[in-house]
Amino acid sequence: MGSGSSSIRRFVSGGFKTRARHSGDIREADGTVVRRFRGESQHKVDSKGRVSIPASFRRVLEASDPNWTEGLNPELVIVYGDHRRNYLECYTMEAIAEVDAKIDALPRGSMERRMLQRLFHGQSYPTNVDETGRLVLPAKLRQKIALDTEAFFIAAGDTFQIWKPETYESEELARTEQWLEELPEDVDPLSFLDGPQGA
């Protein structure tokens, strides 16, 4: 392994397994390794719905799948949600487990729990990256966001999103630009990392 990587051992159902740890890893207070997706890119979608995903995204999926070992295909969950969602959100196995735990903590039978179960359990698609580093997107998911020959990928922390490029530019990118334009000229967006003023 190169100088940018080392190995870690993680306990998984009855034993330890070794996993590569890359230089971009972030460690939580309890020592667990957290990976974040970074960047954006555009890829062709073929007639069968196959689309390559960025290699760096695949590394995060591998690091965030407790069942993944060298030679296996990392798993993920694609949440497509209700009619208001015009993109696909791809969760690592660790990220979706965190969402599931929060849903399970809600009162059984509550409307909030039922709705979140519908959005994240019912309106989702578990899948994996294939041997060639591609996702196969079913026709139902492609049709929902009007995806045809090109897909736009953008990182969102411990998830990444898949958009039709034109939709992203006309809606999400435009929303970001509008938000930036509405900020006072002397405000740096980095200042929001410190929380509300006076907090």
N, C-alpha and C positions, 0 to 999 in steps of 0.2 A: 504494500500500500504506500502511496506517496506521502510526502511530508505534510500535506494538507489534511490528512485523515489519521485517525487512530481507531482503536476498537473499544467497544463498551460491552458489558455483559448485562443482560436484562433477564429477570426471572419471568418465565412464561409457563404457566400451568404445569408445575412439577419439575422444572429444571431451568437452567440458565442457557441462554443462547447468545452468541456473539454477533454484534451488529456494528457496521462501520459508523463512525461518528465523524462527520465532516466539519470543516472549520467554521461553517456558518451556524452551528448548533447553538441554541440558547438553553441554559440550564435553569430550571425552577429551583425554589428554595429547598425542595425535598430531594434535589439531585436528578430529577427526571429530565430527559432531553426533549425540547420542544422545537419543532421545525416550522418555519413560516414560508409560505409561497411568496415569491418576489417576481415582478416583471410582468410584461404583456407581450403577446405575439399573435400572429394570424396564420391559420393553416387551412389547407384545402380539405374539403369533405367530399368523399367519393359517393357513388350512387348507392352504396350499401350502408352509408352512414358512418364509415370509418374515418377517423381523423387522428392525426398524430398530436401528441401533447408535448409541451416543452420538456426536454430531458431533466431540467432542474426540478420541474413539478413532479416527475416520476420519482426522483430521489426523496422528495418530501413524503410522497405517498408510501414509499417503502419504509422510511424511518418511522412513520406514524401508523403502521399496520402491525399489531402485535403478533400476527401469525405469519408475517413475511420472513422468508429466509432466502438466501441466494438461490436463484433458479426458479423461484415462484413468481407469480404475477400479483402485484399489490392490489388490494381491494379498495373500493371507495363507494360512497353513496351519492347519487345525483338526486338532489331535491328540485322538483320542477314546480311544485306549489300550485296555487290557485290561478284564476284568470288574470289577476293583477300582475303576476310575475312574468316578465318578458325575457328572462334569461334562465339558464340552468346553473344551480349552485352545487359545486362538487365538494363534498366533505371527506376528509380523511376518516379512517376508522376511529381514531382517537377523538376527533372533533365531534363526530356524530354520537359517540358514546357519551360525551359530555352533555350534549343536547338531550339525549334520551334520559340521562340521570336527572336533569332538571325537570323534564316532563313528568317523570315518575314521582318526583317529590311533591307535585301538585295534588290537591285533594281528588281522590278517585270519584268520578262522576261529575266533577265540576266542568262547566262549559269551557273554561280555559284549557283544561287538560284534554278534553275531547277535541277541541279545535286544533290544538298543537299536534295531537296524535294524528289527526287527519292530514295536516300539512306536512309533517315530517316522517310519519310512518306510511300513511296511505299514498300520498302524492310524492313518492320517491322511488328511485330505481337503483337497487344494489348491483354493482358490476365490478369489473376489474380491468386493468390495463392488459392488453394482449402481449404476445411474445415479441411483436414488432414495435411496441411502444405506442400503440393506438388504442383509442376508445371506440367502441361501436355504439353509436347513438341510435336507438330504435326510432322508427318513423314517427311514432306518437310524440316523442320529445322534440324531434326536428320540426314537426308541423306546429307544435305549440309556440315555438319562438320564430317560426318562419325561416328556419335555417336551411340554406340550400347548398351552394358550392364553397363557401368560405365561413370559417368560424373564428371569432375573436376571443382570445383567452386573456383574462386579467386576474392578477393575484388579489386576494382579499384576506390577508393574514393566514388563518389556519384553514381557509377554504379558497377555491378559485371559481371564477364565473366563466361561462361560455355564452357569448352573445352573437347574434347576427351583426356583422360589422356596422351596417347602416343604422341599425337600431341603437347600438351603443353610441355612435357619433351624434345622432339626432336627439337622444334622450339623456343618457348618463353623462356623456362628455359635456353636453350643453349645460346640464344642471351644475356640474362642477365649475365650469367657466363662469356661470352666472353668480354662483356663491362667492367665487374669488373677486369678481368685479364689484360685488356689493360690500366687500370689506373696506373699511377706511384705508387710505393709502399707506398710513404709517403702521398698520397691523401686519405682523408676520404670522402666517398660519402656524408656525412652530410654537408660538406663544400659547396655543391651546393645549399643548402637552402638559403645561403646568396646572391645568384645571382652572376653575373660575377665579377671577380676581378676588383676592382677599380670603380665599379658602384656606 
